[in-house]
Amino acid sequence: MADVSLKNVGKTYESASTNTIEDLNLDIHSGEFVVLVGPSGCGKSTTLRMIAGLEELSDGQIWIGGRRVDEREPRERDIAMVFQNYALYPHMTVAQNMSFGLRLAGMDKAEIRRRVEDAAQVLDISALLERRPKQLSGGQRQRVAMGRAMVRDPAVFLFDEPLSNLDAKLRGQMRAEIRRLHKRLSATTIYVTHDQIEAMTLADRVVVLNKGRIEQQGTPQELYERPATRFVAGFIGSPTMNFLPATVMRTDAGVSLQIGDVAIPVPTARAEALRRHVGKGIEIGIRPEHFLADGAAAFITTVDMAELLGPTTLVHFTLAGVACSAMLPPELAVREGGEQALRVALDRISLFDPDTGRAL
């Protein structure tokens, strides 16, 4: 295990008009599982490849286990990487694929065999050691790729979107496998994905990247409940958060938010922060699960579409000219074209400055 530190890291490609990564600072603690997440082109894979030594830095430094490594070759960094496309040698058996790096390093044959057998047992692939990659399923190939990383006993594990080629059911199974593996090994792990569900279920800490910069970092719960920006609020959570324009209004009781022709009172704990915005427009964020249908209606809406998802019904409607969605109990028997009374869980809403996108 080892700490990883990125200090003022930058990456610029000659063909790019702007920096892909700019002044990135990130400290990852020994044994921590950190997930880098963000949309395509945000710089997450580039960051991982720089840590691995597969991309050169334009600026800054990278430290692993107290050693500066950005000027060292990948093999000198004490890392192991699991790729999206498995990167297995088709002419080698599973055992040969797993042991390739150890054999190249000249390790004792008995130690190689012990490591391969131990890793295979942990990953439940002992029966596959003599097979070749073409004889394996996608999930089995990914286990082999993970085993190849495990046998090296590295200071840091790097995962570059390892589940993106798997179907939805298998992705769920492999997420659980990876989480169990991390708990067993307690290894420092940096994991890249564009899938926020993977980020939320796997990470000790999530780092949200946007245009080469860290937008916010924290535990999955912190990012979900207290997004620092509109970008994070919209990226974390599925289905995505609803964003509605609102005007802050002063009332006899304090402050309210005017959304279309609906006035929503603001809880006392939030009112003080909004007093200086009275008369101004802001943006309110409401997660689909924070629309409630419990009889205490704030407004009546017409259901555009209702999707029964088993334990919940995803209801689509329009509020203040904005397409919205709400997750409601299936026993309500919501029907398309019908009316539905809803209110908002006021203690769970997010408020944003429409100019800066920052949370209020």
N, C-alpha and C positions, 0 to 999 in steps of 0.2 A: 504494500500500500504506500501511497505517496501523495503529497499535496501537489496541485497543479496551479500555476499562476501565469496569467497573461497580463503583460504590462505594456500599455500604450501600443497594442498591436494594430498594425495597419496592413492592408493588402490592396494594391492598385494594379490593374491589368492595363497594358499599353493600349488595348483596343477600347477600353472603357473611358467615358468622359468624366466619371466621378469615381471615388473610392468605393470598392466593394465592402471593405472593412475599414473603419476609421476610429483610431484611438480607443480600442477595445480593452477594457480592464476587467478581469474576472479572476477570482480566487476560489478554487475548489478544494475542499478539505479532504484529508485522507479518509478513505472508506465511504465517501459521499457518492450518491447516485444523482447526477445532474443531467437534466435533459435540456438541450438547446432546441427551441421550437420557433417556428415562424413560417411565413409563406415562401413560395419559391422565389429564389433570388435575394433572400434577406441576408445571406452570408453564413448560414449555419454549417453547411458542409465544408465551405472554404475554411472556416475556423477549425473544424475537426481535422482537416487535412494539413493545416499548418501545425497543429499539435503533433500530428503523426510524422511530420517531416516530408509529406508528399507535395506540399506547396511551400515556396519560400516566402518569408515575410518581406514586406516593403518597409515596415517600421516596427519598432518595439522589440520585446523579448518574451521568450517562453521558458518557464522554469518548471522542472519536474523533480520532486524529491530533493529540493534544495540545490539542484544543479541547473545551470543554464544550458538548454538543449537546442535552441533554435539554430545553432551553427553546427550541430552534430547530425550524423546520418541517422535515418530512421531506426536502423538496427541497434544504434547506441542509446536509444531513448528509453528502453525498458517499457515499451508499450506493446499491446496486441490489438489488432483491428479486425472487426467483423464487418464485411461489406454487404451492400444491398444485393449483389448478384452472386453471393456465396464464394466466388473465386476459387473453386475446387479444381484440381487437376483431373481431367476425365479418365486418364489412363492409369491412375493410381487407385488403390483400395482406400476405404475409409481410414484404416489404420495408417496407411502410408501418407495420406493427406494430413492427418492429425500430427504425425511425427516429423513431417518434412523439415520444419525449421529446426527441430532438435537434432536431427541427423546432420543437417548442414552445419550446425555449430559443433559437431563432433562429440555429442554427449554419449555416455556409456549406454550400450544397448539395453542392459537390464533396467536402467533408470528410465529410459525411453518407454519401454514396455510397461513399466509400473505406472507412469504418468498417463499413458494412453488408456490403459485399462481402468484406472481410477476415474478419469474424465468420462469415459464411455459409460461407466456405471452410474455416475451422477446424472448424465444426460439420457439415460435409458436407451443407449444405442450399442450395447455390448454385442448384440446379435447381428449387428450390421458391419462389423469391423472388416470383413473380407469382401464386402460388396463394393461396387464402383458407383460413382455419383449417378450415372444414368439409371441405376436400379433403385434409386431412392425417390421419395416424394419431396416436395418443396420443404415441408417442415423438417424432414429427416436431414436434408442437405443443410438447412440452417443450424441444426443441432451439431452437425459435423464441423461447420465453420466455427461455431462457438467452442467446440471441443478443441479445435486447433489453437484457438486463442488461450484456452484454459491451461493446456499442457505447458505453455511457456512460463506460467506463473509470473505474469508481468506486474509491474507496479501500477499500471493504469490500463483499463479496458476502454476501447473506443468502438462505438457502434454507429455505423452510418446507414440510417433508414433500413435496418435489417429485415423488417417485416413487410415492406411495401409490396413485395411480389407474392404475398400469400393471400388466400381468400379470408373473408371476414371471420369465419369460425376459427380458422387456424391461427389468425392473428391474435385472437383472444386467448387461445391456449398458449401460444408462445410468449405472450406478455406475462402470463403467470409463471412460465418456466424461467424467464429472464429475471423476474423479481425474486423467485425462490433461489436462483443461482447466486444473485447478489447477496442475499441474506446469508447464504451458506459461506461464501468466500469473503464477504465484507471488503470487497475490492473497490478501489476508486474507479468510478465508471462515468464516462461522458457519452451521452446518447443523443443522436440527432434524429429528428423526425419532423414531418410537416403535419402529423396527425396529433391534434391536441388531446384526444382521448388517451393515446399512448403516453403523452406527457403527464397527464393528470393521474394516471393509474400507476406509473412506474417511479416517478421522481421523488426524491427527498426535497429537491429544489428545482424549480422550472425557471429557465432564462428565456424570455421572449425577445427575439431579435426582429428588428424592423429596419430595412435599408442599411444594414451593416452596423447598427447601433443597438445597445441593450435598451429596450423599451421599459422593462420591469423584470425583477427577479424576486422569487420568494417561494414559499411552499405552495403546492397546488391550491389549498384552501384559501390562502391569502390572495392569490391572483384571481380566484373565482369570486370571492366575497368583496374584495377591496381593490378592484382594478385601478391603476394609477392614471390610465389614459383611455380614451375611447377606443383606440386600436386594440389594446389588451382586452377590454371588455367585449369587443366584437369577435376577437379571435378565440378566447377561452370560453368554453361552454357550447353545448350542442343540445338542441338547436340554438342558433346564435341569439344574442341579446337583441331586443327591440329598442330602437332609438326614435324618440319623438320630440319634436320641437315644443317648447313650453315657454310661457312668460311668467316671471315671478311677480306675484300680486300681494299687496299688503291688505290684510283683513283685520277686523276687530279682534279676532282670536290670535293673530300673528301673521303667518305667511302662507300663501297657497300657490299652487302651480296651475296655470290655466293651459289646458291641453285641448285645443279646439273649443268646443262649447262646454267642456267639463272642467270644473275647478276641483283640484285635489289638495286637501289640507296637508301641510308639511309637519311632520312630528317635531316637537319642541327641540329635540336634540339636534335636528338638522336646520332648524329655522334660523339660528344665529348666523350660520355661515352664508345664508342667502339674503340677509337683510340689505347688504350693499348692492345686491343685484335686482332690487325691486324696480319694476318697470322695464327690465331688460329681458332679452331672450336667452335661454339656456337650452341644454339638451338633456332629456331624462332617459335613462337606460332602465329597461324592465326586462328581466329574464322571463322566458315563457312560463316557467314554473311559479313565477311570482304574481301571475294573474290568478285570482281566486274566484270561484263560483260557489259561494257559500250563503247566498241569499241577501247579503248586505251589498247591494249593487251601487257602484259609482257611475256606471253608464250601461246602456243597452246597445249591443252590437248585432249586426247581421252576419251569420256564419257563411263565409265564402266557400270553405272546404273543410271537411273533417276527416282526419286520417286515424283510424284505429290502429294503435301500435301494441296492443296487448294490455300491458299494465297501465297505459295512459292513452288519451286521445289528443292528437295535435290538431288544434283548431286554428284556422286561418281567418282573419277578418281585417277590416280597415278601420283605423282610428286616426282622426285628424288628418285624413288624406294619406296616411302611411300604412303600408301592408304590415300586419303584425301576426304573431302566432302565440298561442297559449297552450300549456299542457294541462289538461283537465282529466278528472277521473272518468273512466269509461262508463260507469254506471249512470252518468248524466244523460246518456243516449242523445248526444248532440247531433242535430241533423242539418245538412246543408240547406241554406235558404231560410232557416229558422232564426229566431232571436235568442240571444244569450246574455243574461245579466252577469257582469263582471265587476270586480273591484281590484285594487292593487295593494299588495303587501308593502305598505309605505316604509317599513323599517328595512326593506331589502332593496330599495331602488338605488340607482347610481345617478349622479348629477355631473354634467360636464360643461366646461366652457366651450361654446361652439367655435370660437376663434382659435384657441390653442389646443383643444382636444384633451386638456388636463382635467382630472377630477376636481370637483369643487369641495 
